[in-house]
Amino acid sequence: MDDLYEDAPPLQYRFDGPETGPVLVLGPALGATWHMWDRQLPALSTTWRVLRYELPGHGGAPAEPASSVDDLARRLLAVLDDEGIDTFGYAGCALGAAIGARLALLRPDRVAALALVSASPRFNTADMWRQRGVVVRANGLERTAQANLQRWFTEAFLATQPAITEWAVRMVATTDQACYVAACEALAAFDIRDALGSISVPTLVVAGADDTETPPADARALIAGIPDARLAVVPATGHLAPVEEPGAVGELLATHFATAWQDPGAALPQPPPPVPPVPAPRVAAPAPDQLAAGMRLRGEVIGESAATDRPPAAPDGFGSGFDAFATRYAWGEIWARPGLDRRTRACVTLTALTATGQLGELADHVRGALRIGLSPAEIEEVLVHASVYCGLPAARAAISAARTVVEEETGGHP
């Protein structure tokens, strides 16, 4: 098989994570660059050596159009061969998922575990993809870049994330036109419905509940055909799920690859061990990895501005032990637990802060709730619900504090 791709043009790629870790490849969607996976790196790159690659003509990569999904799969295999990587895990979104499925069929001996995000055994119809190619040839990518917003994201996400919306438009619009059209032709020809039973590697299928491009029905078709595949549906999420719900997708991938990795010659990646309770009254310094994880998760949810508004005590100064304990316990342990997704934890937190009247903390967490995908309408609904159990005065104060944040973050859009 190797002689089929030894002369293939190379793909542009990069590594993140420990050089000695098992390799996990992340494949992008059509029109997206490797940056679509940026917010999964904290969950993945501590254990795995993450390899991200660009599709031809995407993100400034060489404009060498690929004639088929198999062509892209073989170009990636050539990269892995050059790096001396024999066994690897693979997670891909949309076109990236199609490449992963073909890798599992072409070289099942090399794919340790597979995750297919926003995937289908056949993406829409061949005519639809060819028509999109005709539109791009005639009009360029500006119109397609704008249309992609509705294909990729939910309305709630578009209403609350203008910066990501602008990034998505710019990313598609700057893709090489010929490479984009070639990828449309490759997807037009992609159809593995009759081959699903031959995918023998441990497979996770991830679908956005509100994805209109590859709806959950497509994911269920994959589950029905791939032996022992598992399905995860991410609520209130569109097609570009790793961007719209980065935390949920990152947690699903980390769990899947930690438990399903098939490589007898390599050590199985294991989740970090639990941290034992620290006795009072003097709190010992927390493990650096738990504290760092807590700080990172806190920044992802409520942003750096909250940390700037209330800076921690000086190292070894009065209160520094409490700051470290609170960060590790609240963020490194409680928020990091897998039992609830971040949206649910945000709703619980807003209710608790309303009940206790912690309006400053509530403002931070309203901002965080918007960052992780709750819409202003959903946040208001949480506070209306809280009014029944926390009291109208407490909820009214919470609404007032939340209104200020929502107007700052969204320009007043509901």
VOGU-3710 file (C-alpha; in Angstrom, 3 decimals, decimal comma):
1> mddlyedapp> 0,000/0,000/0,000  2,893/2,376/0,799  3,899/2,765/-2,851  0,475/4,281/-3,542  1,314/7,488/-1,681  5,093/7,791/-1,578  4,998/10,534/-4,237  1,969/12,365/-2,785  2,446/16,085/-2,088  3,036/16,537/1,656
11> lqyrfdgpet> 0,494/18,128/3,969  1,354/21,048/6,235  1,287/19,957/9,887  2,365/20,744/13,429  2,820/18,928/16,748  1,720/19,881/20,273  2,237/17,937/23,477  4,943/15,645/24,832  7,358/14,194/22,275  7,175/10,788/23,938
21> gpvlvlgpal> 3,357/10,616/24,048  1,239/8,443/21,753  0,282/10,346/18,606  -3,264/11,641/18,194  -4,112/13,166/14,794  -6,829/15,848/14,504  -8,378/16,395/11,058  -10,191/19,641/10,075  -13,454/20,277/8,270  -13,653/21,652/4,725
31> gatwhmwdrq> -12,990/25,401/4,882  -11,479/25,192/8,384  -7,857/25,272/9,495  -6,111/23,361/12,258  -7,056/26,250/14,584  -10,570/24,793/14,827  -9,019/22,379/17,356  -7,227/25,028/19,454  -9,586/24,763/22,402  -9,298/20,970/22,619
41> lpalsttwrv> -5,527/21,138/23,133  -5,687/21,686/26,933  -7,671/18,450/27,293  -5,557/16,429/24,867  -1,978/17,673/24,671  -1,013/16,816/28,257  -1,249/13,097/27,420  -0,954/12,816/23,664  1,433/14,157/21,083  -1,201/15,935/19,012
51> lryelpghgg> -0,613/16,228/15,256  -2,812/18,756/13,441  -2,673/19,154/9,686  -4,018/21,600/7,104  -6,056/20,583/4,101  -4,455/21,702/0,803  -4,857/25,440/0,240  -6,240/26,025/3,747  -4,559/28,265/6,316  -1,747/29,178/3,936
61> apaepassvd> -0,858/25,540/3,167  0,456/24,756/-0,338  -2,342/24,841/-2,912  -2,038/21,296/-4,248  -5,633/20,112/-4,788  -6,549/16,564/-3,743  -8,570/14,478/-6,156  -10,292/12,294/-3,541  -10,657/11,569/0,159  -8,304/8,629/-0,340
71> dlarrllavl> -5,731/11,024/-1,815  -5,869/13,090/1,382  -5,635/9,959/3,541  -2,532/8,809/1,672  -0,897/12,235/1,936  -1,417/12,082/5,687  0,038/8,574/5,835  3,093/9,917/4,001  3,516/12,574/6,722  3,240/9,931/9,435
81> ddegidtfgy> 5,766/7,749/7,646  8,201/10,655/7,383  7,871/11,234/11,133  8,376/7,534/11,898  4,866/7,174/13,379  3,432/3,700/12,977  0,378/3,628/15,274  -1,843/6,626/15,961  -5,273/7,680/17,134  -7,409/9,822/14,854
91> agcalgaaig> -10,235/12,312/15,394  -11,694/14,289/12,501  -14,598/16,644/11,858  -16,706/16,468/8,649  -14,194/16,100/5,775  -11,590/15,332/8,444  -13,888/12,533/9,680  -14,205/11,160/6,136  -10,401/10,999/5,966  -10,315/9,165/9,292
101> arlallrpdr> -12,886/6,614/8,163  -10,896/5,891/5,009  -7,692/5,556/7,087  -9,454/2,966/9,261  -10,390/1,063/6,099  -7,047/1,464/4,303  -4,755/0,817/7,283  -6,654/-0,662/10,242  -3,312/-1,999/11,514  -2,147/1,570/12,170
111> vaalalvsas> -5,256/3,301/13,571  -5,414/2,672/17,336  -8,788/4,353/17,900  -11,090/6,572/15,856  -13,466/9,467/16,560  -15,801/10,759/13,846  -17,253/14,212/14,607  -20,104/15,687/12,519  -19,731/12,747/10,172  -21,766/10,725/7,703
121> prfntadmwr> -21,247/7,614/5,576  -22,259/9,855/2,634  -22,292/13,626/3,003  -25,542/14,922/1,482  -25,672/14,237/-2,280  -23,085/14,316/-5,040  -25,167/16,908/-6,904  -25,172/19,249/-3,908  -21,366/19,194/-3,661  -20,902/19,663/-7,392
131> qrgvvvrang> -23,333/22,588/-7,332  -21,371/24,191/-4,499  -18,227/23,813/-6,603  -19,979/25,556/-9,504  -20,954/28,455/-7,223  -17,391/28,818/-5,906  -15,914/28,759/-9,430  -18,346/31,457/-10,563  -18,378/33,727/-7,515  -15,322/32,944/-5,410
141> lertaqanlq> -15,531/32,026/-1,736  -16,987/35,184/-0,173  -20,607/34,085/-0,630  -19,834/30,557/0,549  -17,991/31,908/3,590  -21,097/33,832/4,664  -23,432/30,911/3,928  -21,232/28,599/5,982  -22,183/30,429/9,180  -25,710/29,009/9,010
151> rwfteaflat> -24,366/25,579/8,090  -21,773/25,485/10,858  -23,366/27,110/13,915  -26,665/27,404/15,760  -28,543/30,708/15,783  -27,899/31,105/19,509  -24,149/30,762/18,977  -24,130/33,219/16,080  -26,023/35,767/18,206  -23,529/35,647/21,062
161> qpaitewavr> -20,140/34,959/19,451  -19,387/37,723/16,912  -15,609/37,288/17,173  -15,774/33,592/16,280  -18,264/34,390/13,520  -15,830/36,860/11,937  -12,975/34,362/12,293  -15,024/31,648/10,553  -15,887/33,894/7,596  -12,265/35,010/7,170
171> mvattdqacy> -10,996/31,434/7,423  -13,200/30,174/4,575  -12,799/33,289/2,414  -8,989/32,987/2,439  -8,964/29,320/1,373  -7,540/28,582/-2,069  -10,504/28,416/-4,459  -9,237/25,502/-6,570  -8,474/23,414/-3,492  -11,917/24,100/-2,041
181> vaacealaaf> -13,605/23,024/-5,295  -11,447/19,879/-5,446  -12,491/19,021/-1,887  -16,156/19,448/-2,897  -15,562/16,957/-5,710  -13,888/14,582/-3,260  -16,908/14,723/-0,941  -19,244/14,234/-3,910  -17,532/10,902/-4,590  -17,296/9,833/-0,926
191> dirdalgsis> -19,645/6,961/0,008  -18,699/4,252/2,525  -22,181/2,960/3,341  -21,311/-0,526/2,103  -17,928/-0,572/3,876  -18,940/0,422/7,430  -18,892/-3,179/8,644  -15,192/-3,372/7,789  -14,191/-0,601/10,229  -12,690/-2,674/13,017
201> vptlvvagad> -11,081/-0,058/15,271  -12,774/1,316/18,434  -14,937/4,174/17,158  -16,743/7,092/18,794  -19,268/9,064/16,726  -20,012/12,619/17,950  -23,001/14,558/16,609  -24,365/18,030/17,294  -28,032/17,792/18,238  -28,847/20,806/16,035
211> dtetppadar> -26,490/19,993/13,156  -28,361/20,452/9,860  -25,444/19,398/7,636  -24,772/16,012/9,222  -27,792/15,542/11,499  -27,903/12,919/14,274  -29,639/10,567/11,825  -26,365/10,393/9,863  -24,509/9,580/13,084  -26,972/6,803/13,842
221> aliagipdar> -26,333/5,364/10,360  -22,634/5,172/11,231  -23,414/3,539/14,576  -25,668/0,984/12,901  -22,931/-0,008/10,444  -19,668/0,160/12,449  -19,292/-2,785/14,850  -19,374/-1,734/18,524  -19,256/2,004/17,711  -20,532/4,391/20,384
231> lavvpatghl> -22,596/7,557/19,891  -22,450/10,870/21,770  -24,895/13,681/20,900  -23,882/17,154/22,114  -26,993/19,234/22,999  -27,763/22,572/21,317  -24,763/22,293/18,969  -24,350/22,712/15,224  -22,022/21,259/12,612  -18,662/22,678/13,742
241> apveepgavg> -19,060/21,086/17,177  -15,391/21,377/18,267  -15,701/25,171/17,920  -19,236/25,609/19,284  -18,832/23,230/22,255  -15,062/22,886/22,732  -15,226/21,670/26,317  -17,781/18,938/25,714  -16,028/17,672/22,578  -12,619/17,769/24,259
251> ellathfata> -13,879/15,744/27,216  -15,514/13,166/24,935  -12,329/12,723/22,912  -10,068/12,531/25,967  -12,246/9,852/27,554  -12,588/7,849/24,341  -8,885/7,744/23,509  -7,868/7,066/27,122  -10,137/4,016/27,300  -10,265/2,681/23,717
261> wqdpgaalpq> -6,639/2,979/22,577  -5,680/-0,250/20,770  -1,913/-0,650/20,710  -0,438/-3,643/22,533  3,040/-2,166/22,145  2,313/1,141/23,864  1,245/2,096/27,357  -2,431/3,004/27,587  -2,910/6,707/28,378  -4,527/7,032/31,801
271> ppppvppvpa> -6,543/9,914/33,291  -4,693/11,771/36,096  -5,140/10,182/39,564  -7,495/11,875/42,045  -5,900/14,333/44,455  -6,332/13,324/48,137  -8,014/15,799/50,535  -5,697/18,328/52,185  -6,029/18,565/55,987  -6,881/21,813/57,778
281> prvaapapdq> -5,928/24,222/59,238  -2,709/24,624/57,233  -3,271/23,806/53,580  -0,336/22,183/51,834  0,555/23,435/48,372  -1,607/21,647/45,773  -0,104/19,494/43,100  1,104/21,860/40,333  -0,780/19,985/37,615  -4,121/20,329/39,461
291> laagmrlrge> -3,564/24,005/40,186  -2,500/24,694/36,598  -5,501/22,750/35,298  -7,781/24,778/37,558  -6,314/28,076/36,400  -6,620/27,013/32,767  -10,244/25,881/33,146  -11,134/29,042/35,067  -9,696/31,121/32,205  -11,642/29,104/29,618
301> vigesaatdr> -14,967/29,562/31,428  -14,886/33,055/32,949  -11,948/34,576/31,073  -8,824/36,391/32,167  -10,645/39,602/33,048  -12,155/38,066/36,182  -8,712/37,075/37,419  -7,482/40,612/36,731  -10,398/42,167/38,652  -9,664/40,088/41,747
311> ppaapdgfgs> -5,939/39,189/41,678  -4,755/36,401/43,987  -2,640/37,030/47,033  1,101/37,289/46,598  2,901/33,920/46,661  3,448/32,837/50,281  1,513/35,909/51,447  -1,559/35,893/53,659  -4,439/34,294/51,747  -2,252/32,618/49,115
321> gfdafatrya> -3,031/29,176/50,498  -6,731/29,878/50,306  -6,479/31,167/46,707  -4,621/28,035/45,627  -7,049/25,754/47,463  -10,117/27,503/45,990  -8,752/27,357/42,450  -7,767/23,697/42,710  -10,959/22,600/44,449  -13,532/24,646/42,516
331> wgeiwarpgl> -11,955/24,594/39,061  -9,370/21,813/39,008  -11,730/19,301/40,644  -15,414/20,284/40,728  -15,708/22,016/37,320  -13,451/19,375/35,779  -15,622/16,431/36,906  -17,131/14,555/33,921  -20,589/13,983/35,458  -22,083/17,265/34,143
341> drrtracvtl> -21,242/19,263/31,030  -20,142/22,879/31,363  -23,492/24,320/30,285  -25,261/22,453/33,094  -22,636/23,483/35,637  -23,036/27,096/34,502  -26,818/26,919/35,127  -26,306/25,410/38,588  -23,690/28,051/39,438  -25,907/30,958/38,355
351> taltatgqlg> -28,733/29,638/40,553  -26,458/29,202/43,571  -24,942/32,672/43,216  -28,434/34,164/42,914  -29,486/32,416/46,140  -26,457/33,691/48,045  -26,488/37,193/46,557  -22,937/36,984/45,192  -23,534/39,478/42,382  -19,883/40,100/41,540
361> eladhvrgal> -19,249/36,387/41,103  -22,548/36,077/39,241  -21,448/38,690/36,693  -18,255/36,701/36,029  -20,249/33,517/35,553  -22,802/35,176/33,260  -19,875/36,174/31,073  -18,574/32,624/31,316  -21,973/31,158/30,424  -21,992/33,237/27,240
371> riglspaeie> -18,457/32,059/26,436  -19,425/28,379/26,636  -22,521/28,738/24,488  -25,547/29,703/26,628  -27,671/32,334/24,938  -28,914/35,443/26,775  -32,436/33,991/26,601  -31,276/30,783/28,291  -29,486/32,726/31,043  -32,621/34,769/31,680
381> evlvhasvyc> -34,663/31,565/31,837  -32,294/30,178/34,487  -32,740/33,319/36,595  -36,534/33,303/36,133  -36,558/29,701/37,317  -34,315/30,631/40,248  -36,764/33,350/41,331  -39,276/30,684/42,403  -36,800/29,063/44,798  -34,439/31,911/45,682
391> glpaaraais> -36,988/34,722/45,993  -37,966/37,584/43,718  -35,649/40,219/45,271  -32,597/37,969/44,869  -33,525/37,097/41,291  -34,251/40,738/40,442  -30,768/41,721/41,628  -29,288/38,864/39,631  -31,185/39,931/36,491  -29,839/43,464/36,910
401> aartvveeet> -26,243/42,255/37,263  -26,620/39,837/34,351  -28,218/42,472/32,109  -25,088/44,645/32,341  -22,843/41,768/31,290  -25,125/40,596/28,474  -25,317/44,122/27,017  -21,529/44,459/27,192  -20,910/41,090/25,563  -23,631/41,020/22,917
411> gghp> -24,459/44,638/22,250  -27,958/44,079/23,628  -28,925/41,260/21,237  -31,179/38,667/22,923
//
